[in-house]
Amino acid sequence: MAKSNANALGIIFPNSYDTLVPQLVSNRLMASIPFAGRYRMVDFILSSMANCGINNISLIVRENYHSLMDHLGAGREWDLSLKNGGLNIIPPFAEKTVKVYNGRIEALASIMNFLKKQKEKYVVMSDANIAVNFDFKTLIKTHVESGADVTVVYKEEELPPGVTINSLMDTDMYYTFDLENGRVKKIKINTQETGVQNFSMNIYVIERELLIGQIYEAYVHGQVYFERDILAPQLDKLNVQAYKYEGYSARICDMKSYFDENMKLLDEANLDALFAGNPIYTKIRDDNPTRYIDGAKVKNIMAADGCVIEGEVENSVLFRGVKVGKGAKVKNCVLMQDTVIGEGASVEYLISDKNVKITAGKELKGTDSFPVFVSKNQIV
């Protein structure tokens, strides 16, 4: 892991876009949603920052953050268990006069004293709803060389149905950019335009002192959203440059996209694109390798450690500790940690949360456009 300090402070907003996947965040937040067999969504941005020498990283949580605290611990797996800097999880203040934040302005205003005490020149901000192996060193270098006040990261892609169908005007919003010679000339909020867009990845670089001034000014005027209330009205005043990301990314914006993005990783080209280069770290769970008992049949699966397979599994992602009983059939499924499929059961297009048990002989079938979801700790 890179040890050099990137002279940047990392800030992650783990609760952003919780509203898009209510089924998965009843007991957790977006950042701690399991993904790709053995990881959580936060692992990708956190590892990317740590790999690029950002060793002072804060996560400003809003609610349902106990699973995230359990997963991250002191940050040892990311080499962030440090005396100075390291990993810092900031829960909401337990004061009657302080409300739980809505947008980034309120979140950052709540840690204003912390920001003022830091020594890093730059701040890198990101959400945790996109699994990406990102090169923050190049981003910061590009930001410095361009002389920008703010650099925003975008990707050229069509808007996913999950973000355009849901009405997000009062909670989480999405943004697209109109560009001119690399500079952002207009920010569109919750646009319904079709075709390829300059779709924001909600990753930003800004000088720390400039951020403090902008947040203070916006907060005293009752403003809430960084993009809508700070950047959009000041595009003529602030030099906001756009940084195009062309690598692999998996954006979670509804249950269908969660299912699809997991299934895409069964294609080795996609798996290599996401995990090639810098490593992605996660919490270690010491377990046995996956065991395939006599009679098991598997085809095109991703199985984490600790699984025991006695039945048939095809085109599926199995997280740690999944057990598939004798005679059971699993096809096109995403089964989270410690799911048990009983003997003779048949499941297809199923998303199971942690510790789900499908009893012997049961049959559950969704479709590719509407996978069935079974919530945590349920017995079917």
Secondary structure, 3 states (H helix, E strand, C coil): CCCCCCCEEEEEECCCCHHHCCCCCCCCCHHHCEECCCEEHHHHHHHHHHHCCCCEEEEECCCCCHHHHHHHCCCHHHCCCCCCCEEEEECCCCCCCCCCCCCHHHHHHCCHHHHHHCCCCEEEEEECCEEECCCHHHHHHHHHHHCCCEEEEEEEEECCHHHHHCCCCCCCCCEEEEEECCEEEEEEECCCCCCEEEEEEEEEEEEHHHHHHHHHHHHHCCCCCHHHHHHHHHCCCCCEEEEECCCCEEECCCHHHHHHHHHHCCCHHHHHHHHCCCCCCCCCCCCCCCEECCCCEEEEEEECCCCEECCEEEEEEECCCCEECCCCEEECCEECCCCEECCCCEEECEEECCCCEECCCCEEECCCCCCEEECCCCEC
